[in-house]
Amino acid sequence: MGGRAVLASLVSIAPLADLAGAHGLAFWALVAALPAACVCALGSFGAFLDGRGDAVASLQALLWIPALVLLLTAAAARGPMLATGAVPRLGVTALVACLAVLALKAVVFACGELLAPRPVTAP
């Protein structure tokens, strides 16, 4: 869970930094988020392999594909523009889409936790 919290923090810093005009900080937050996202994706893929047939684990692992692609796109689009201080439209769009995918992953996780069968304990 710690890796996902770091990832969420780093990805959330980027739009806030953009709003404050600190585009360099936004870029480096996204660059730092890439390895954290890869670690989380590999962990999710491992959970998928361990729990074959679990729909939530399967969907969680599958949703890492667009999340990683969008995160990489958001960072890569910003790199060349650091010197100008501008944020390319592609970088903003990819970041918003990445945040949307991560939010969808959180909803899937929450629904999986709510709908998961609970063991019944005897009194």
N, C-alpha and C positions, 0 to 999 in steps of 0.2 A: 504494500500500500504506500510505502514511503516514496518509491520511484514515481508513482502516479501523482502524488502530491507535488513533488518537485517539478514534474512535467507540467501539471496544471498551473503552477505558479509561474513558471518561465513563459508559457504561452500566454498567460493572462497579463504578464508585464508588457508584452509587445504592444498591444493596442493602447494601453495606458501611456506608455512612453511616446507613442506616436502622437497622441492627443496633447502631450506636454511639449512636443517638438523635439524630443530626444530620439531622433530616428536611428542614431548609431546604437543607443542602448537597446532599442527594439530589435535591430538586426542581430546584435550579439546575444540577446535573450533567445531568439529563435535558433541561432547556431548552437547555443548551449542546450536547447531543448531537443535537438536531433539525437544525440546519443542516449538521452533519457528515454525518448520515445522508442528508440530501437531496443533498449533493454526491456521496456514494458511490453513491446510487441513480441519479443522472443519469449518472455514469460507467459504471455497470453497464448501463444502458439503451443507452448509446452503444456499448459492447462487443457488446451483443446485435444492434444494427443493423449493425455492421461484420461480424459473423460469423454471418450468417443460416444456420440449419441446425445450429449448434452447440448441442447439448442442454444442456451445462453453462452456457453463457452465457445461454441462454433461462431456465433454472431459476433462476439467480442473479438475473436481472432481475425475474422473477416474484415471487420471495420478498421483494423489497424492499417490495412492497405491504403485506403484513401486518406487516412489521417497522416500517414508518413509521407505520401506523395504531396499532399497539400502543404505540409510543414516544410518539406524540402523546397517546394516551389516558392513559398512565401519568403524563405531565407535567400534563395538564389536570385529572386527578382530584385531584392533590396540591395544586394552586394554592390553591383556596379553603380548604383545611385547614391552611395554613401557620400561621395565627394560633393555632390550637388545639393544634398540636404532635402531632396524630394523623395516622396514615397510613390513608387509605381503602382498603377491601378491593379496590376496583376498581383503584386505583393499584398495589397489590402484585401482583394477578393479571396486569394488563397488562404490568408489568415482567418478571415471571417468564416470561410467554409470549413477550415480545420477546427475552429472553435465549435462550429455546429456539429461536426462529426464527433468531437470529444463529448459534447453535451448529449448527443444521441447515445454514445457509449455509456454515459452515466445513467441515463434513463433505462437502458437495457439492463444494466447492473442492478439498479434499484428494483425494477420489475422482477428480475430473477430472484432477488432476495425476498421480495414480498410473496412470491408465488411458490417458493421452494418448500417442499414438505418438511415439516418439523417433526423430530422424533418425539413420540409420546412417552412420557415418564409415568411410571406407576406410582400411586400415592403411598 
